[in-house]
Amino acid sequence: MQEKYFDNGIELFHRIVIESGEIKPKTTKTAETESTNLLVKYLMKNGLAETEEKALEIISYLPNPVIEYWFRYQSMEELTSFTHRIPSTFTDLIGQTLGIADGYVMDDWLDIYGSLKEGKLDGTKVPAIIGCNNDEGKLFFGHILSPTLNFEEYDTDHLPEELILKMIYEVFSTYCYCEIPEPLKSWIDYFILHYTDMDCVYELMSIACTALFEFPGVNIPASLMSLHNDDIFVYRFNWDQEPNQLNTFLGACHSLELPFIFGNMDWGTDDVGMNVAWSEENEQGRIKLSDAMISYWKNFIHNGDPGDPDGWSLFYKTLPRWDDFDDLRGSERIIFDANNYKTDIYMELD
């Protein structure tokens, strides 16, 4: 059954699930540079080298097995302690390494879309779920706003103008890799200060940020992969029933779908974690949505079709049908949503 998905006996992937992904790989040279920087910080932190120059000299004499051993046996806490790349703001997160073109799994970092179009990547030959959330950027905006806002008192109609400006500046510098030119900055300042509906500005920024996830990370790769594979399934997660106006502040933000898929909504503590989104009022609807999503993902893992448990079509009646993605039909995707009482799952045609 699976032979059609693999070439030359390379069975690297059984199924693929890409959630809120972004195609932004780096070269092996860049990866090696980042690894070397970690080693330099490790040597200096542990008193094994006084300067970066001395650390680089030591590294040049280290055999590869020693370097490999060090990286493989460090804890995550230890590794992140040597870098300033821990994602705490929108810019920090976008700066993370999102894949390495190693010449084997990803063969060309400059033309990933071309590789997908030509069917070169092994990932194009296996069943895949690809999707993102409806308000991806609001999680990152929250890193900027949350120190200033009280969730209990939050009101989008009175969102501070200076925070909106700060978000715009950060998003611009992240994607343009430069500071905002003064003429453009003055125009943005004028626009924001004379725009009374901060809620609308916030939503427009969210739409723009989500598009940066959905078009390059979902729509384009799904279209190209579907040229070689009929088993491509696309989704958008829309649930935004949080309490205390968090439904506007966070909405269906980046990573919110994970507790629904894994069924671990008790994750976090009273002060940390996505459990700020849960309430008694939204419990019934969100649990039903979580159960449905778990079923889809489980079906997909078992047989490559999220809507077909064990290939038995009679079970289609228990879950809304999730059709495969096909540009010729109009790029269909399933929408995952719910109100406080029941699920709202349906196919959407672009």
N, C-alpha and C positions, 0 to 999 in steps of 0.2 A: 504493500500500500504506500509506503513512504519512499520507495525507490525513485519516484519521479521528482522528488525534491532535492536529491543529492547528486553531485557530480564527482566522479573519480574517487568515490568512497570517502569523501570528506564529510563526515556527519557531525558538524560542529553544533548545529542547532536542531532541536526537535520542534519547538514552537517559539515564536517571538511575541513579546508584549512590550510595546513602547508607549509609555505614559508621559505626556508633557515633555517630549524629547525635543532636542534642537540639534541640527546637523552643523557641528562646529568642531571638527577634529583638528588635532595638531600633528605636526610632523614628529618622527622619531627623534630628530635632532632637538626639537623643543622639549620633548619628554626627557631626554637625557640631560639637558641643561637644568630642568626643574629637579630631577633626581640628584644631580650634583650639588645644587643649592641646598637641598635637604641634608646631604652628607656634610657639607661645609658647616651648616648650623649645628649639626650633631657634634662634630669634632670640637667646635669652639665652645659649645655649651658644656661639654664634659671635660674641658680643660686639656684636650689632646692637641689643640692648635691655638696659638695666640692670635693669629691673623688669618684672613681669608686666603692670602697667598700661601701661607704655610699649610693650611688645610687642603688646598688644591694640589700642593706638592705631594702630600701624604696620599691623597686619593689616586694620584697618577701611578702610585706603586701598588695599590691594592688590587689583588686578583679579583676577577668577576665573581667567583663563588663566594668570596667574603662579603662583597657588596650585596649580592643576592640574599645571602643569609641574614644580613642586617635588616634589609627591607621586609623580608617575609616574617620575621619574628618580632617586629615592633608592634606594640599595641596602637590602636587608632589614636588614643589620647596622646601617646608619645610622638607619633608622626605629626599630628596637627599642632603640637606644641612648638615645632620647628618652623612653622610657616605662618605668615600673616594672611593666608588665603582662606581662612575659616569664614564661610559665608555669614555675614551679619547684616549686610545691606544688599540692596539690589545690585550695585556695581560689583561687590565682592563675589556674589553668586555667579554673575555672568562671566566673571574672570576665571572661573574654575575650568579645569581641563575636562572636556566633554567627549573624550575618545581620542585614540591615537591611530593614525594611518600607519599600520605596521607592515604594509606590503603583503599581508596574508589575508586577514579578515577584511580590512579596509585597505585597498591598494593605491588610492590616489586621493590625497587630502585636498587637492586643488579642484577636483572634479568628481565629488561624491555623487552628484545628481546624474552625471554622465555614466558613471558606473552602474547606478540603479537602472537607468534607461536601457543600458545594454545587457542588463542581467548578469553582470560580472560578480556581484557579491552573493555569497552563499545565503545571506539573509533574505534575498529576493525569492528564494525557491521553497520556502517553508511557510506554513500558515502564520499570519501575523495579525495582531490587534494593535491599532495605532489610534491615539486620541489625545485630547487635552481637555482642560477645564474652561468654563465660560468666562472666568474672571482671573486668569493666571496672575496678572500683575499686582493684584490687590494684596497678596501676601508680602511682596517686596515693598510696596508702598507702606504697608503696616510697620515695617522695620523703621521707617522714617517718622511715621506719625505716632506710633504707640507710646513713646516716652512722654508725649505731650497730652495725649487724649485719655480721658477716663471712659472706659467702655460703658459704664452705667449711665454716663451723662452725654455720650456722644450724639451729636446731631449734625448730619451732613450739611444742613442749611447754613451752619455756622462754622464750617471747616476753615481753619485759619489760612488766610491767603499766603502767608510766608511759607507755610508747609507745602502748599501746592507748588509754589515757585521752586522750592528745594527739590521736590520730586521731579519736576520738569528738567531742572538743570542736571540732576543725576542721571536720568534716563538718556538725555541728549549726549552727555559726555561718555556714557557707557557705549552707546552704539556708534557714535561718530569719532570716538577716541580723541576728543579734543574739547577744550572749553568752548562754551557758547560765545560766538562773536558778539561784541558789545552792541552793534545795531540790532541784532536779533534779540539779545537779552533785554534791551530797552523796550522793544515791541512786545515781548512776552510779559514783562512787568506791567506795561500799560494795559494789555489785554486782561490780565488777571485782576488787577486792581479796579478795573471798570466793569468787570463781569460779576454780577451779583449772585448768580446761581452756581455756587461751588460744587453742589451735587452733580450738576451737568458736566463741569470740567473734570471732576473725578472719574465719572463714568466714561467720558471720552478718552481719558488717559488709559483706563482699563481696557477699553476696546482696542486701542492702538497696541498696547502691550500684548494682549491675547493674540492679535494678528501676527505678531512676531514669533509666537509659538506655533500657531495653527497653519499658516501658509507654508513656511519653509520646513516645519517639523512634522506636519500631518498631511496636508492636502497634496503638496508636490510629491513627497516620497510615496504616498499611497497611490497616486496616479501612475507614477513610474513603475512601482512594484506590481501593480495590477496588470501591466502589459505582459508579464511573464507568469502571473500567478492569480488564479481565481479565488484563492482563499485569503483575501485581505479584508479585514473588518475594521471599520472606523467608528469612533464614538466621540461624543462631547458630554462632559459631566456638568449639569446645570444646577444641582441642588444648592439653594442659598436661603434656607429657612432658619438661620441663626437668630438668637434672641438679642434684645437690647440694641437694635439697629446695626448689629454686626453683619446682618444680611446685606447691608449696603457697604459697610466698611471692608468686610472680607469677601462676602459673596461666595461664589464657587471658585475659591482661590487655588493657587498652585498647591498640590499635594493633599487637598481635602478629600479626594477620592480614595486615598489609601486606607483609612479606617473602614470605609464601606466595603472595599474589596477583601480586606483581611479579617473583617469582623472584630476589630479590636478597638472599639470606641471607648473603652476604659483606659486607653493609653494616656499617659501624662499624669500630672498631679493636679491639685486644686488650683495651682498658679501657673502651670506650664503645660503646654500641649494643646491639641485641637479640641479638647473637651470643653473649651469655652464656647464652642458652637452647639453643644448639646443642651437640651432642655426637656422637661417633662412634656411640654406642648408639642415639640417636634419629634418625640421619641417613636411614636407609632409609624409615621411615614418614613422616617430615616431607617428604621430597622427593616421595614419591608423592602426598601430600596436596596439596602445592604444585602439582604437575603437573595434578591434577584441578581445583583451583580456578582455575588459569589457563585451562583448557579451558572451564569454565563461564563465566567472565567474557568470554572471547574469543567464545564462541557468542552471548552476550547482546549484545555490541557489534555483531556482524555482523547478527543478525536479530531481536533483541528477545526471544529465548527461550534461557535459559542452558543448557538441556538438549537443544537441537535444532540441531546443526551444519547450516547451509544448508537447513533444513527437511526433511532426510532422516531419517525416523523409524528407519531401521535402525541408526543410530548411537546410539540410546538404550541399546543393549546395552553400550556401552563405558563409560558413566557412569550411576550411579544416577539415576533420574528425579527431576527437580526440578519439582514441581507448583506452579502458581500459588497465591497466597494467597486463601482464600475462607472468610469467617466462617461461611457456611452449612454448610461441610464440617467446621468445627472449627478454623480458623486453622492450617493446615499450614505448617511451615517445614522447611527442610533443615538437618541438623546436619553440620558439618564437623569430623571428628575422626580420629585415627589413633593406633595404638600404635607401638612401635619398629620394626614390620615391615610393617604394611599399613594402609590407610585404613579408616575406619569412617564412611561417609557414608550417611545415611538420612533419610527423611522422618519428622518427629515431629508428632503430632496433639495440640494443647493440650487 
